[in-house]
Amino acid sequence: MDKNYKYLLLDMDMTLLNFKKSEKYAFKEIMDILGLTYTEDDYVRYSHINDEFWKRLEKGLINRQQLLDGRFSEFAEEWGADPVRLNEMFINNLAKRNDWLPGAEDFLKVLHDSKKYPVYIATNGPIFTVMGRINASGLAQYADGIFISEALGASKPDPAFFEKIFEKVGDHDVSNYLMIGDRLSSDIKGANSIGMDSVLFAYDGIFPEDLKGCKVDHFAGSYKELQDLLEVP
Ligand SMILES: [Mg+2]
């Protein structure tokens, strides 16, 4: 890299932890508890509904509570269950999951042990499930700080999310930070919104074809590529 960044902001879901896998098991466990027969189609349908709610939240069309109350309403009707209770079950199941993406823990350990950069986790999500998964996975031992949207009172891509991090780190110079994440609509759009450099990361090497007008400074299609980019031995 031609620039010397002082701090790394690392996204958590699908950058380090396998949210999709955790989400799937948390959803399946609800059906198990209710005595329903789980099929992959049910999860795919839930995942699609949840993604749509998150997109609406990122666009500011709904608030967090509307997301939490709304994403189970379709299943609640089908199963004759209370949507708020379903969401509670889901959150409790999710908070126990410790699913890393393959290679992520080794990468993060090497990065942390190198002491080249302070490593901050910068994630959207509710404190309860994020901290549950951080504790279950042991992720905190490799991070110098953890920033969660619910605790900051602002979510990626809102520039306020990053401003609050600058305050906590005690450095307001945006050029000292590098945002690393898998999601254009939150990580990259957020970095763009405040003038921060960014890395679009794809653990499986598959990048979106359309960058949707986002400016991406670096690409990394594996942890090895990310490690090389960050010049970590
Ligand atoms: Mg992510």
Residues whose N, C-alpha, C, O or C-beta is under 5 A from the ligand:
A	BS01	MG	D11 M12 D13 M14 T15 D182 R183
